[in-house]
């Protein structure tokens, strides 16, 4: 992302009641599934930039959350902050029929505080939609960071990375002890993974690191 991409982002940006989200709502209702999807959202407070937004919908098609990415990818020569407005609130864990969900986006993998903020409020699994760009050591970083976030928060992680063009693909499903349970290819692919709350409970009993935290030393 560079500043020259901002006009295109503004052209394709939509509001949360636009056709993209309406289509997601209809699809979620029809399939009776929860949906997490990224979009470019109109930012009413500025004409220059947009939001990198992730929406969460339940099986009835209800829009439960719209999260604005908070940490911009200004690295490896990219300038995401020239295109998007940074969000100013981290995702608050969401109660679902599958357990408590946390969420962060792409580059936010590199900031352990983002996941830990949510884990401290109770998270069973994280969903991480991403557009992880290929580059020097990027695949190594991707895999290590995803596994690290799972281990340090003893939580499941489901990542979904864009495929094709300049993107890595390689979506991952990782268990609370860092075991990679499923991995996608570089191309488009459906990756299936199970969320086993009993396995989660066993992992946290075996490694109760969240209980051993000393927040009094960290502030």
QUIKA-V36335 format. One record per pair of residues at least 4 apart in sequence whose C-alpha atoms are under 6 Angstrom apart, sorted by the first residue. I is the first residue (numbers start at 1). J is the second residue. Records with the same first field share a line. If there is no record, write none. Layout:
I = J  J
This chain:
1 = 78  79  80
2 = 79
3 = 82  83
6 = 83
9 = 13
13 = 40  41  42
14 = 18  41  42
15 = 41  42
19 = 23
25 = 61
28 = 32  33  59  61
29 = 59  60  61
32 = 59
33 = 59
34 = 57  58  59
35 = 56  57
36 = 55  56
37 = 54  55
38 = 53  54
39 = 53
40 = 51  52  53
41 = 50  51
42 = 50
43 = 50  51
49 = 83  84
50 = 84  85
51 = 84  85
52 = 68  69
53 = 67  68
54 = 66  67
55 = 65  66
56 = 64  65
57 = 61  62  63  64
58 = 62
68 = 87
69 = 87
70 = 86  87
71 = 108
72 = 80  81
73 = 80  107
74 = 78  79  80
93 = 101  102
94 = 100  101
95 = 100
96 = 100
99 = 124
100 = 123  124
101 = 123  125  126
102 = 123  126
103 = 126  127  128
104 = 128
105 = 128  129  130
106 = 130
113 = 117
116 = 120
119 = 123
124 = 155
125 = 155  156  157
126 = 157
127 = 157  158  159
128 = 159
129 = 159  160
130 = 160  161
131 = 161  162
132 = 167  168
133 = 166  167  168
134 = 138  166  167  168
141 = 145
144 = 148
147 = 178
150 = 154  155  156  176  178
151 = 176  177  178
154 = 176
155 = 176
156 = 174  175  176
157 = 173  174
158 = 173
159 = 171  172
160 = 171
161 = 169  171
162 = 167  169
163 = 167  168  169  186  187  188
164 = 187
169 = 186
170 = 183  184  185  186
171 = 183  184
172 = 182  183
173 = 180  181  182
174 = 178  179  180  181
175 = 179
204 = 208
